[in-house]
């Protein structure tokens, strides 16, 4: 598998939207880093570690960075050259699949089974085991992004104590259960829809379980979770840089650990690349003041982001159900 082929699979799978949407993401750097991502994904797989845990394990920095970048990319505003495509998407309600990643996985596993290439043969992502590990990662991230869009379409999930880690666990559980079914590559099967539908049911069940558990907790806990859910929902409506900076600045209210701005910038290059320390401090200060005023004064996105499109589609699906 060449780096270009892998990047095509990323383009096909990760935005969870038609292939044209991939130009909204800067894949140039990703093309260079795919080899290390594949290596770490394979290492985690050989250790028997699920991807939902590996993307948060300090031993796999490339996986963790990709995981954060994709999350941040959901809140990138769609550039002007894609506005026509955005309108078409809203009208057609296109329903894509990640055929590139699945085809990559099926091809590499078939090659390994046939003995065409011995395990470990080849270099970097040329070896079948690297290809398979990378394909599994792409599929996991694709399902996870779509599930996040659903979970964040209302405050209910977080109001009941749900976290991003819980969504990751659900996504990996479903992907791992379905991934190696041979009929997934059948032309009449829509694997993304199948995996996401199954994950959606699992998310609903776990949300109901959380609601039941919270009934016996104190009112203070419920009020705290409700406050955090409202704050996180408000932050997701802001421009990406302000959202990341203010989430860190308000970390005490969110039950998170605050990090230095330099470290925050290194962890979130999609949102904060190229900003000076002074510029970040100024955005935090202005953002804090804005959040104390009416919502119309907040530093909101001027154009739709991928998250907005997913939310609209989920809302339309609910209305048509």
ROBAVEX-152418 format. One record per residue: x, y, z of N, C-alpha, C in turn; residue in one letter; residue number from 1. Coordinates in steps of 0.02 Angstrom, whole numbers, padded with zeros to 5 digits, always signed. Layout:
n.c1_n.c2_n.c3_ca.c1_ca.c2_ca.c3_c.c1_c.c2_c.c3_pagu_fivo
X_Y_Z_X_Y_Z_X_Y_Z_A_NUM
...
This chain:
n.c1_n.c2_n.c3_ca.c1_ca.c2_ca.c3_c.c1_c.c2_c.c3_pagu_fivo
+00042_-00060_+00000_+00000_+00000_+00000_+00044_+00062_+00000_X_1
+00034_+00105_-00046_+00073_+00166_-00048_+00041_+00218_-00002_X_2
+00081_+00268_+00015_+00055_+00321_+00057_-00003_+00356_+00023_X_3
+00000_+00365_-00044_-00054_+00397_-00079_-00118_+00357_-00074_X_4
-00112_+00290_-00080_-00172_+00248_-00074_-00201_+00253_-00004_X_5
-00158_+00253_+00047_-00183_+00260_+00115_-00217_+00327_+00125_X_6
-00189_+00380_+00097_-00220_+00446_+00104_-00288_+00447_+00070_X_7
-00294_+00412_+00014_-00359_+00408_-00019_-00410_+00374_+00026_X_8
-00387_+00322_+00062_-00432_+00288_+00108_-00452_+00334_+00165_X_9
-00405_+00375_+00190_-00422_+00424_+00241_-00474_+00473_+00214_X_10
-00462_+00498_+00153_-00508_+00544_+00122_-00577_+00515_+00116_X_11
-00580_+00450_+00101_-00644_+00415_+00091_-00679_+00403_+00157_X_12
-00641_+00389_+00210_-00672_+00364_+00272_-00684_+00417_+00325_X_13
-00635_+00459_+00338_-00637_+00496_+00400_-00689_+00551_+00407_X_14
-00702_+00592_+00357_-00751_+00644_+00369_-00822_+00618_+00377_X_15
-00834_+00555_+00363_-00901_+00524_+00367_-00949_+00561_+00322_X_16
-00924_+00589_+00268_-00963_+00627_+00221_-00935_+00611_+00151_X_17
-00969_+00632_+00097_-00944_+00615_+00030_-00871_+00635_+00021_X_18
-00838_+00599_-00024_-00766_+00607_-00033_-00744_+00679_-00045_X_19
-00787_+00719_-00077_-00768_+00788_-00090_-00756_+00827_-00026_X_20
-00787_+00806_+00029_-00779_+00842_+00092_-00709_+00838_+00118_X_21
-00671_+00789_+00095_-00604_+00779_+00122_-00559_+00838_+00108_X_22
-00574_+00878_+00057_-00530_+00935_+00044_-00537_+00987_+00099_X_23
-00588_+00981_+00142_-00594_+01026_+00198_-00540_+01013_+00250_X_24
-00508_+00954_+00246_-00455_+00936_+00292_-00388_+00941_+00256_X_25
-00337_+00963_+00292_-00271_+00966_+00263_-00237_+00898_+00271_X_26
-00235_+00858_+00216_-00208_+00791_+00220_-00133_+00789_+00205_X_27
-00104_+00847_+00188_-00033_+00847_+00169_+00011_+00819_+00224_X_28
+00002_+00845_+00284_+00043_+00822_+00340_+00025_+00750_+00358_X_29
-00039_+00734_+00350_-00061_+00666_+00367_-00028_+00615_+00321_X_30
-00018_+00632_+00258_+00014_+00586_+00211_+00084_+00567_+00237_X_31
+00120_+00616_+00264_+00187_+00603_+00288_+00187_+00561_+00352_X_32
+00136_+00571_+00393_+00135_+00539_+00459_+00099_+00472_+00461_X_33
+00069_+00452_+00405_+00031_+00390_+00405_+00073_+00329_+00424_X_34
+00136_+00330_+00406_+00177_+00272_+00421_+00182_+00261_+00497_X_35
+00193_+00314_+00535_+00198_+00307_+00607_+00130_+00289_+00638_X_36
+00077_+00317_+00610_+00009_+00299_+00633_-00002_+00225_+00623_X_37
+00017_+00199_+00565_+00008_+00128_+00551_+00050_+00085_+00599_X_38
+00110_+00107_+00613_+00153_+00069_+00658_+00122_+00064_+00728_X_39
+00097_+00121_+00752_+00069_+00121_+00819_+00004_+00082_+00822_X_40
-00036_+00087_+00769_-00098_+00048_+00767_-00083_-00027_+00769_X_41
-00032_-00048_+00733_-00013_-00118_+00733_+00014_-00140_+00802_X_42
+00055_-00097_+00833_+00082_-00114_+00899_+00026_-00124_+00949_X_43
-00024_-00079_+00948_-00080_-00086_+00993_-00119_-00150_+00979_X_44
-00127_-00165_+00915_-00163_-00226_+00896_-00127_-00288_+00921_X_45
-00061_-00290_+00913_-00022_-00348_+00935_-00023_-00356_+01011_X_46
-00031_-00300_+01046_-00036_-00303_+01119_-00106_-00323_+01142_X_47
-00152_-00328_+01095_-00220_-00344_+01114_-00258_-00286_+01143_X_48
-00234_-00225_+01130_-00266_-00165_+01157_-00316_-00137_+01106_X_49
-00377_-00123_+01129_-00427_-00094_+01085_-00407_-00024_+01065_X_50
-00428_-00003_+01006_-00410_+00064_+00982_-00439_+00119_+01025_X_51
-00496_+00106_+01058_-00525_+00156_+01101_-00479_+00173_+01159_X_52
-00438_+00126_+01180_-00390_+00138_+01234_-00323_+00162_+01206_X_53
-00303_+00135_+01149_-00238_+00153_+01119_-00234_+00226_+01102_X_54
-00290_+00257_+01079_-00289_+00327_+01059_-00281_+00374_+01119_X_55
-00283_+00346_+01180_-00273_+00387_+01240_-00213_+00363_+01280_X_56
-00174_+00319_+01251_-00115_+00291_+01284_-00053_+00330_+01264_X_57
-00015_+00354_+01313_+00043_+00395_+01299_+00097_+00361_+01258_X_58
+00094_+00295_+01253_+00144_+00259_+01213_+00130_+00265_+01138_X_59
+00071_+00291_+01121_+00052_+00296_+01050_+00035_+00368_+01033_X_60
+00085_+00412_+01032_+00071_+00484_+01021_+00042_+00499_+00953_X_61
+00061_+00463_+00901_+00034_+00477_+00834_-00040_+00459_+00831_X_62
-00060_+00404_+00862_-00131_+00386_+00865_-00170_+00438_+00903_X_63
-00143_+00459_+00960_-00177_+00509_+01002_-00185_+00575_+00964_X_64
-00133_+00595_+00927_-00137_+00658_+00891_-00188_+00655_+00835_X_65
-00189_+00600_+00797_-00238_+00592_+00744_-00308_+00593_+00773_X_66
-00317_+00560_+00830_-00383_+00557_+00862_-00407_+00627_+00881_X_67
-00363_+00668_+00909_-00382_+00737_+00927_-00394_+00779_+00865_X_68
-00350_+00771_+00815_-00357_+00812_+00754_-00424_+00800_+00720_X_69
-00445_+00737_+00717_-00508_+00721_+00684_-00567_+00750_+00722_X_70
-00563_+00748_+00788_-00615_+00778_+00829_-00619_+00853_+00816_X_71
-00561_+00887_+00815_-00560_+00959_+00803_-00583_+00975_+00732_X_72
-00567_+00931_+00684_-00586_+00943_+00615_-00662_+00945_+00606_X_73
-00699_+00912_+00650_-00772_+00914_+00646_-00799_+00985_+00654_X_74
-00758_+01030_+00684_-00782_+01098_+00698_-00748_+01150_+00654_X_75
-00712_+01127_+00603_-00684_+01174_+00554_-00740_+01200_+00510_X_76
-00740_+01265_+00499_-00791_+01295_+00455_-00779_+01274_+00383_X_77
-00833_+01258_+00347_-00827_+01238_+00277_-00805_+01298_+00236_X_78
-00751_+01292_+00198_-00727_+01349_+00158_-00775_+01367_+00102_X_79
-00766_+01427_+00076_-00813_+01454_+00026_-00818_+01410_-00035_X_80
-00762_+01379_-00056_-00763_+01339_-00117_-00804_+01276_-00110_X_81
-00823_+01258_-00049_-00864_+01198_-00038_-00937_+01214_-00022_X_82
-00956_+01277_-00024_-01024_+01294_-00005_-01076_+01264_-00052_X_83
-01059_+01260_-00116_-01105_+01228_-00163_-01115_+01155_-00147_X_84
-01059_+01121_-00130_-01065_+01051_-00110_-01107_+01043_-00047_X_85
-01100_+01091_+00000_-01139_+01088_+00062_-01213_+01091_+00047_X_86
-01232_+01136_+00001_-01303_+01141_-00017_-01328_+01077_-00049_X_87
-01287_+01047_-00092_-01306_+00984_-00124_-01316_+00930_-00072_X_88
-01271_+00928_-00022_-01276_+00878_+00030_-01341_+00885_+00069_X_89
-01360_+00946_+00084_-01421_+00957_+00122_-01482_+00935_+00082_X_90
-01480_+00944_+00017_-01537_+00925_-00025_-01541_+00851_-00037_X_91
-01483_+00819_-00047_-01484_+00748_-00066_-01480_+00702_-00006_X_92
-01458_+00728_+00052_-01448_+00686_+00112_-01406_+00625_+00094_X_93
-01351_+00638_+00060_-01307_+00583_+00038_-01287_+00539_+00096_X_94
-01279_+00475_+00081_-01262_+00426_+00134_-01202_+00386_+00112_X_95
-01141_+00409_+00127_-01080_+00378_+00102_-01060_+00317_+00142_X_96
-01009_+00283_+00118_-00980_+00227_+00153_-00904_+00232_+00150_X_97
-00869_+00191_+00188_-00796_+00193_+00188_-00770_+00134_+00149_X_98
-00790_+00129_+00086_-00769_+00073_+00045_-00694_+00067_+00037_X_99
-00659_+00125_+00035_-00587_+00122_+00026_-00552_+00085_+00082_X_100
-00570_+00101_+00144_-00538_+00068_+00201_-00557_-00005_+00205_X_101
-00621_-00021_+00192_-00642_-00091_+00194_-00608_-00132_+00139_X_102
-00603_-00102_+00080_-00570_-00137_+00025_-00497_-00149_+00042_X_103
-00464_-00099_+00072_-00395_-00106_+00094_-00389_-00164_+00143_X_104
-00434_-00166_+00192_-00432_-00219_+00243_-00442_-00288_+00212_X_105
-00494_-00294_+00169_-00509_-00358_+00138_-00451_-00382_+00095_X_106
-00421_-00335_+00057_-00365_-00353_+00013_-00305_-00377_+00052_X_107
-00287_-00341_+00105_-00227_-00359_+00142_-00237_-00424_+00181_X_108
-00296_-00434_+00208_-00308_-00497_+00244_-00308_-00556_+00196_X_109
-00336_-00546_+00136_-00335_-00600_+00087_-00264_-00617_+00066_X_110
-00222_-00565_+00058_-00153_-00576_+00040_-00116_-00614_+00094_X_111
-00128_-00595_+00157_-00095_-00629_+00213_-00117_-00702_+00217_X_112
-00182_-00715_+00207_-00207_-00784_+00211_-00179_-00827_+00156_X_113
-00170_-00796_+00097_-00146_-00835_+00040_-00071_-00848_+00043_X_114
-00038_-00814_+00089_+00034_-00823_+00095_+00072_-00783_+00043_X_115
+00037_-00736_+00009_+00071_-00697_-00042_+00127_-00654_-00015_X_116
+00118_-00630_+00047_+00169_-00590_+00079_+00174_-00615_+00151_X_117
+00233_-00633_+00173_+00241_-00658_+00241_+00233_-00602_+00291_X_118
+00209_-00619_+00350_+00201_-00569_+00403_+00267_-00536_+00417_X_119
+00267_-00469_+00419_+00328_-00432_+00433_+00368_-00416_+00371_X_120
+00349_-00446_+00313_+00386_-00433_+00252_+00366_-00365_+00225_X_121
+00413_-00332_+00193_+00400_-00265_+00167_+00423_-00213_+00218_X_122
+00415_-00151_+00199_+00435_-00098_+00244_+00376_-00054_+00259_X_123
+00373_-00031_+00321_+00321_+00015_+00343_+00253_-00009_+00322_X_124
+00212_+00036_+00293_+00144_+00018_+00277_+00138_-00024_+00214_X_125
+00194_-00046_+00185_+00190_-00093_+00128_+00170_-00163_+00151_X_126
+00184_-00179_+00215_+00170_-00246_+00241_+00096_-00254_+00255_X_127
+00067_-00313_+00241_-00005_-00323_+00250_-00030_-00308_+00320_X_128
+00010_-00327_+00372_-00015_-00316_+00439_-00021_-00242_+00456_X_129
+00023_-00200_+00426_+00017_-00128_+00436_-00045_-00102_+00401_X_130
-00058_-00128_+00341_-00117_-00106_+00304_-00181_-00122_+00341_X_131
-00184_-00183_+00368_-00244_-00204_+00404_-00255_-00162_+00466_X_132
-00202_-00148_+00504_-00208_-00109_+00565_-00230_-00038_+00549_X_133
-00203_-00009_+00495_-00222_+00059_+00476_-00294_+00061_+00453_X_134
-00316_+00011_+00415_-00384_+00009_+00392_-00433_+00004_+00450_X_135
-00416_-00037_+00500_-00459_-00042_+00559_-00465_+00025_+00594_X_136
-00410_+00061_+00598_-00410_+00127_+00630_-00456_+00175_+00592_X_137
-00451_+00175_+00526_-00492_+00220_+00486_-00567_+00206_+00497_X_138
-00584_+00143_+00499_-00654_+00124_+00507_-00679_+00143_+00577_X_139
-00638_+00129_+00628_-00655_+00149_+00696_-00666_+00224_+00701_X_140
-00620_+00263_+00673_-00627_+00336_+00678_-00689_+00360_+00641_X_141
-00705_+00329_+00585_-00763_+00349_+00547_-00828_+00339_+00587_X_142
-00835_+00280_+00617_-00894_+00266_+00657_-00895_+00311_+00719_X_143
-00838_+00320_+00749_-00835_+00362_+00809_-00855_+00434_+00795_X_144
-00833_+00463_+00739_-00852_+00532_+00723_-00927_+00539_+00713_X_145
-00956_+00491_+00677_-01028_+00494_+00666_-01066_+00487_+00732_X_146
-01042_+00443_+00776_-01075_+00432_+00840_-01068_+00495_+00884_X_147
-01011_+00528_+00881_-01003_+00590_+00918_-01054_+00642_+00895_X_148
-01063_+00647_+00829_-01112_+00694_+00802_-01181_+00681_+00830_X_149
-01199_+00617_+00836_-01264_+00599_+00864_-01267_+00616_+00939_X_150
-01215_+00597_+00976_-01216_+00609_+01049_-01218_+00683_+01065_X_151
-01187_+00725_+01023_-01183_+00796_+01037_-01241_+00836_+01006_X_152
-01286_+00802_+00973_-01342_+00838_+00942_-01391_+00864_+00995_X_153
-01386_+00838_+01056_-01424_+00864_+01112_-01379_+00861_+01174_X_154
-01402_+00889_+01229_-01363_+00888_+01290_-01375_+00825_+01332_X_155
-01421_+00782_+01309_-01443_+00726_+01351_-01386_+00679_+01371_X_156
-01343_+00661_+01322_-01290_+00613_+01335_-01243_+00639_+01389_X_157
-01221_+00700_+01383_-01174_+00728_+01432_-01210_+00746_+01497_X_158
-01273_+00765_+01493_-01311_+00781_+01554_-01317_+00720_+01599_X_159
-01312_+00661_+01570_-01314_+00599_+01608_-01245_+00572_+01625_X_160
-01194_+00612_+01613_-01126_+00593_+01632_-01085_+00561_+01577_X_161
-01110_+00560_+01515_-01074_+00530_+01460_-01014_+00571_+01439_X_162
-00959_+00538_+01423_-00897_+00571_+01402_-00876_+00545_+01333_X_163
-00828_+00581_+01303_-00803_+00559_+01238_-00772_+00489_+01242_X_164
-00741_+00473_+01298_-00712_+00407_+01306_-00765_+00352_+01300_X_165
-00826_+00368_+01324_-00880_+00319_+01320_-00901_+00307_+01247_X_166
-00902_+00361_+01208_-00918_+00355_+01137_-00865_+00314_+01102_X_167
-00802_+00327_+01118_-00747_+00288_+01088_-00756_+00213_+01103_X_168
-00773_+00198_+01166_-00780_+00128_+01185_-00837_+00094_+01148_X_169
-00892_+00129_+01140_-00950_+00101_+01104_-00931_+00090_+01030_X_170
-00898_+00140_+01000_-00879_+00135_+00930_-00833_+00075_+00918_X_171
-00783_+00067_+00961_-00736_+00012_+00951_-00770_-00055_+00964_X_172
-00813_-00059_+01014_-00848_-00121_+01029_-00888_-00145_+00968_X_173
-00922_-00099_+00936_-00963_-00117_+00878_-00920_-00133_+00817_X_174
-00868_-00092_+00805_-00824_-00104_+00748_-00789_-00172_+00756_X_175
-00763_-00185_+00816_-00728_-00249_+00827_-00774_-00308_+00818_X_176
-00838_-00300_+00834_-00886_-00355_+00828_-00904_-00369_+00756_X_177
-00906_-00317_+00714_-00929_-00325_+00645_-00874_-00328_+00594_X_178
-00814_-00304_+00611_-00763_-00288_+00562_-00744_-00344_+00515_X_179
-00737_-00404_+00541_-00709_-00458_+00500_-00763_-00505_+00472_X_180
-00825_-00482_+00473_-00878_-00521_+00440_-00866_-00518_+00365_X_181
-00859_-00575_+00331_-00841_-00575_+00260_-00893_-00542_+00215_X_182
-00956_-00542_+00237_-01008_-00514_+00194_-01012_-00438_+00196_X_183
-00970_-00406_+00238_-00972_-00333_+00242_-00951_-00300_+00176_X_184
-00911_-00335_+00136_-00889_-00306_+00072_-00936_-00322_+00015_X_185
-00992_-00355_+00030_-01042_-00369_-00023_-01069_-00303_-00049_X_186
-01078_-00296_-00115_-01099_-00232_-00143_-01167_-00208_-00118_X_187
-01210_-00252_-00094_-01276_-00231_-00070_-01277_-00215_+00004_X_188
-01219_-00221_+00037_-01215_-00206_+00109_-01184_-00137_+00118_X_189
-01215_-00097_+00162_-01188_-00032_+00178_-01156_-00036_+00247_X_190
-01091_-00052_+00251_-01060_-00067_+00316_-01060_-00009_+00365_X_191
-01051_+00052_+00341_-01051_+00109_+00387_-01119_+00115_+00420_X_192
-01173_+00110_+00379_-01240_+00116_+00407_-01254_+00060_+00456_X_193
-01229_+00000_+00440_-01240_-00057_+00484_-01204_-00048_+00550_X_194
-01140_-00030_+00547_-01103_-00020_+00609_-01129_+00038_+00650_X_195
-01146_+00092_+00616_-01170_+00150_+00652_-01239_+00137_+00682_X_196
-01282_+00102_+00647_-01347_+00085_+00674_-01340_+00043_+00738_X_197
-01296_-00006_+00735_-01284_-00048_+00794_-01254_-00006_+00851_X_198
-01207_+00038_+00835_-01178_+00081_+00886_-01229_+00129_+00915_X_199
-01275_+00153_+00874_-01327_+00198_+00898_-01372_+00164_+00948_X_200
-01389_+00102_+00935_-01430_+00064_+00982_-01393_+00054_+01048_X_201
-01328_+00039_+01043_-01288_+00030_+01103_-01283_+00095_+01142_X_202
-01275_+00151_+01107_-01272_+00216_+01141_-01338_+00230_+01177_X_203
-01393_+00215_+01145_-01458_+00227_+01176_-01467_+00184_+01239_X_204
-01445_+00121_+01235_-01451_+00077_+01293_-01408_+00102_+01352_X_205
-01347_+00123_+01337_-01302_+00145_+01390_-01326_+00212_+01419_X_206
-01356_+00254_+01378_-01384_+00316_+01402_-01442_+00303_+01450_X_207
-01484_+00255_+01431_-01541_+00236_+01475_-01515_+00208_+01541_X_208
-01461_+00169_+01538_-01433_+00141_+01600_-01407_+00197_+01644_X_209
-01375_+00247_+01614_-01350_+00304_+01653_-01407_+00342_+01686_X_210
-01461_+00351_+01649_-01519_+00387_+01677_-01546_+00350_+01737_X_211
-01548_+00284_+01733_-01572_+00244_+01789_-01526_+00251_+01850_X_212
-01461_+00251_+01838_-01413_+00256_+01893_-01417_+00325_+01927_X_213
-01428_+00377_+01887_-01429_+00445_+01914_-01491_+00458_+01957_X_214
-01541_+00417_+01951_-01601_+00427_+01991_-01588_+00418_+02065_X_215
-01536_+00381_+02082_-01521_+00369_+02153_-01464_+00413_+02177_X_216
-01439_+00459_+02136_-01386_+00504_+02157_-01416_+00568_+02185_X_217
-01375_+00607_+02217_-01398_+00670_+02246_-01411_+00723_+02194_X_218
-01451_+00772_+02213_-01468_+00826_+02167_-01407_+00867_+02147_X_219
-01357_+00872_+02192_-01297_+00911_+02177_-01260_+00881_+02117_X_220
-01254_+00814_+02116_-01221_+00781_+02060_-01258_+00794_+01995_X_221
-01323_+00788_+01996_-01363_+00799_+01935_-01357_+00871_+01911_X_222
-01357_+00918_+01958_-01350_+00989_+01939_-01281_+01003_+01909_X_223
-01230_+00972_+01938_-01162_+00982_+01911_-01156_+00954_+01841_X_224
-01182_+00894_+01829_-01180_+00865_+01762_-01220_+00906_+01713_X_225
-01276_+00932_+01734_-01318_+00974_+01691_-01281_+01038_+01672_X_226
-01247_+01069_+01721_-01208_+01129_+01707_-01152_+01115_+01657_X_227
-01116_+01060_+01667_-01062_+01043_+01622_-01087_+01030_+01551_X_228
-01144_+00997_+01546_-01172_+00982_+01480_-01190_+01046_+01444_X_229
-01220_+01093_+01479_-01238_+01157_+01448_-01176_+01196_+01426_X_230
-01125_+01195_+01468_-01064_+01232_+01451_-01029_+01201_+01391_X_231
-01024_+01135_+01389_-00993_+01102_+01332_-01031_+01113_+01268_X_232
-01098_+01111_+01273_-01139_+01124_+01213_-01128_+01195_+01188_X_233
-01121_+01243_+01234_-01108_+01313_+01214_-01041_+01319_+01181_X_234
-00990_+01286_+01208_-00922_+01290_+01179_-00921_+01260_+01109_X_235
-00961_+01210_+01095_-00961_+01179_+01029_-00992_+01224_+00976_X_236
-01025_+01278_+00997_-01054_+01325_+00949_-01005_+01380_+00929_X_237
-00948_+01383_+00963_-00899_+01436_+00950_-00852_+01418_+00894_X_238
-00816_+01468_+00869_-00762_+01453_+00822_-00713_+01405_+00854_X_239
-00681_+01364_+00813_-00639_+01312_+00839_-00584_+01337_+00887_X_240
-00546_+01390_+00870_-00494_+01412_+00917_-00522_+01432_+00985_X_241
-00577_+01471_+00984_-00607_+01491_+01048_-00634_+01432_+01087_X_242
-00662_+01384_+01052_-00689_+01325_+01085_-00634_+01287_+01123_X_243
-00577_+01275_+01090_-00522_+01239_+01121_-00492_+01279_+01178_X_244
-00481_+01344_+01167_-00449_+01385_+01218_-00494_+01394_+01280_X_245
-00558_+01404_+01269_-00603_+01415_+01326_-00618_+01351_+01363_X_246
-00619_+01295_+01328_-00628_+01232_+01363_-00571_+01221_+01412_X_247
-00511_+01240_+01392_-00453_+01234_+01437_-00457_+01286_+01493_X_248
-00476_+01347_+01476_-00480_+01400_+01527_-00533_+01385_+01579_X_249
-00587_+01351_+01559_-00642_+01336_+01605_-00639_+01263_+01628_X_250
-00579_+01235_+01627_-00571_+01164_+01642_-00596_+01146_+01712_X_251
-00588_+01191_+01760_-00610_+01176_+01828_-00685_+01163_+01830_X_252
-00723_+01202_+01792_-00795_+01193_+01790_-00815_+01128_+01755_X_253
-00771_+01105_+01710_-00786_+01045_+01671_-00757_+00982_+01702_X_254
-00724_+00988_+01759_-00695_+00930_+01790_-00635_+00903_+01754_X_255
-00598_+00947_+01720_-00539_+00927_+01680_-00477_+00960_+01708_X_256
-00420_+00937_+01684_-00356_+00966_+01705_-00335_+01021_+01656_X_257
-00318_+01078_+01683_-00297_+01133_+01640_-00224_+01123_+01620_X_258
-00208_+01139_+01557_-00140_+01131_+01532_-00113_+01198_+01509_X_259
-00048_+01203_+01506_-00016_+01265_+01483_-00034_+01276_+01409_X_260
-00039_+01339_+01390_-00060_+01355_+01322_-00011_+01328_+01270_X_261
+00053_+01325_+01287_+00101_+01298_+01239_+00087_+01224_+01226_X_262
+00073_+01187_+01279_+00056_+01116_+01272_-00011_+01108_+01236_X_263
-00058_+01152_+01251_-00124_+01148_+01219_-00117_+01159_+01144_X_264
-00076_+01206_+01124_-00065_+01220_+01053_-00033_+01161_+01018_X_265
+00014_+01128_+01052_+00046_+01070_+01022_-00003_+01012_+01014_X_266
-00051_+01007_+01060_-00100_+00953_+01057_-00156_+00966_+01007_X_267
-00167_+01029_+00990_-00223_+01047_+00946_-00199_+01091_+00888_X_268
-00156_+01065_+00845_-00131_+01106_+00790_-00185_+01126_+00740_X_269
-00236_+01085_+00732_-00290_+01103_+00686_-00324_+01168_+00708_X_270
-00329_+01178_+00774_-00364_+01237_+00800_-00317_+01296_+00813_X_271
-00256_+01283_+00834_-00214_+01336_+00862_-00148_+01347_+00826_X_272
-00135_+01312_+00772_-00071_+01319_+00738_-00058_+01391_+00717_X_273
+00004_+01415_+00729_+00024_+01481_+00706_+00005_+01538_+00752_X_274
-00031_+01526_+00806_-00050_+01579_+00851_+00006_+01594_+00901_X_275
+00017_+01657_+00915_+00064_+01675_+00967_+00032_+01667_+01035_X_276
+00074_+01665_+01087_+00047_+01660_+01155_+00003_+01720_+01171_X_277
+00023_+01778_+01148_-00016_+01838_+01160_-00085_+01833_+01127_X_278
-00086_+01808_+01065_-00149_+01802_+01029_-00196_+01753_+01065_X_279
-00168_+01698_+01090_-00210_+01650_+01126_-00236_+01680_+01190_X_280
-00194_+01716_+01227_-00216_+01748_+01288_-00273_+01798_+01274_X_281
-00266_+01835_+01220_-00317_+01885_+01203_-00383_+01851_+01185_X_282
-00380_+01796_+01150_-00441_+01761_+01132_-00475_+01732_+01193_X_283
-00436_+01707_+01240_-00465_+01682_+01302_-00500_+01738_+01340_X_284
-00467_+01795_+01345_-00495_+01851_+01382_-00559_+01876_+01350_X_285
-00557_+01885_+01284_-00618_+01908_+01249_-00673_+01856_+01253_X_286
-00654_+01793_+01246_-00704_+01740_+01248_-00738_+01735_+01315_X_287
-00700_+01741_+01369_-00729_+01739_+01436_-00781_+01795_+01445_X_288
-00763_+01855_+01423_-00809_+01911_+01429_-00872_+01900_+01387_X_289
-00862_+01873_+01327_-00919_+01863_+01282_-00968_+01813_+01310_X_290
-00943_+01761_+01343_-00988_+01710_+01370_-01032_+01735_+01427_X_291
-01014_+01793_+01456_-01056_+01821_+01509_-01111_+01865_+01480_X_292
-01112_+01874_+01414_-01161_+01917_+01382_-01211_+01875_+01343_X_293
-01253_+01908_+01305_-01304_+01873_+01266_-01271_+01828_+01213_X_294
-01302_+01771_+01196_-01272_+01724_+01149_-01255_+01754_+01081_X_295
-01292_+01804_+01060_-01277_+01833_+00994_-01210_+01869_+00992_X_296
-01180_+01882_+01050_-01115_+01915_+01052_-01058_+01865_+01057_X_297
-01073_+01801_+01062_-01021_+01750_+01068_-00981_+01744_+01003_X_298
-00918_+01722_+01005_-00878_+01712_+00944_-00898_+01647_+00908_X_299
-00956_+01647_+00879_-00983_+01587_+00847_-00953_+01577_+00778_X_300
-00962_+01516_+00751_-00942_+01503_+00682_-00984_+01545_+00634_X_301
-00952_+01569_+00583_-00988_+01607_+00532_-01017_+01561_+00478_X_302
-00985_+01504_+00469_-01007_+01456_+00417_-01014_+01387_+00449_X_303
-01051_+01344_+00416_-01063_+01277_+00442_-00999_+01237_+00447_X_304
-00996_+01194_+00496_-00941_+01146_+00504_-00970_+01076_+00492_X_305
-00925_+01026_+00488_-00948_+00958_+00478_-00996_+00937_+00533_X_306
-00983_+00958_+00594_-01028_+00942_+00650_-01098_+00969_+00638_X_307
-01103_+01029_+00611_-01168_+01059_+00598_-01207_+01018_+00546_X_308
-01171_+00993_+00496_-01204_+00953_+00444_-01229_+00886_+00473_X_309
-01187_+00855_+00513_-01208_+00792_+00544_-01268_+00803_+00589_X_310
-01268_+00857_+00627_-01323_+00872_+00672_-01388_+00884_+00634_X_311
-01382_+00921_+00579_-01442_+00934_+00538_-01470_+00869_+00510_X_312
-01425_+00825_+00487_-01448_+00763_+00458_-01482_+00719_+00511_X_313
-01453_+00717_+00572_-01484_+00678_+00625_-01552_+00707_+00644_X_314
-01558_+00774_+00645_-01622_+00806_+00661_-01673_+00788_+00608_X_315
-01653_+00789_+00543_-01699_+00772_+00490_-01721_+00699_+00495_X_316
-01673_+00655_+00513_-01691_+00585_+00521_-01741_+00575_+00576_X_317
-01734_+00613_+00632_-01781_+00607_+00687_-01850_+00630_+00666_X_318
-01853_+00684_+00627_-01918_+00710_+00605_-01952_+00662_+00557_X_319
-01913_+00626_+00516_-01942_+00581_+00467_-01955_+00511_+00495_X_320
-01932_+00498_+00556_-01940_+00432_+00585_-02013_+00418_+00602_X_321
